[in-house]
Amino acid sequence: MDEQVVPESETLDLTKPAYEFKPNEQHDWRQQGPYCVCKSCELQHAVYVGMGKILVGLDDKGKPIFKPR
């Protein structure tokens, strides 16, 4: 049996992304280990803050407030 194998190929236009992440204006920050994590946006995102800081709250604009350990 003669079967032809056709290699798969796909052309992607990376100048037009299929999805664009648009974060909320206000973030609900929580500390998880060395990361400050936002779980209120459509995609969970985080910032590394290290083990030397503790999240103690948020200011009136929703920005995280840290204190040294």
Summary of the structure (lengths in Angstrom):
residues: 69
radius of gyration: 21.4
end to end distance: 71.2
largest distance: 72.6
contacts: 98
relative contact order: 0.18
helix: 0%
strand: 33%
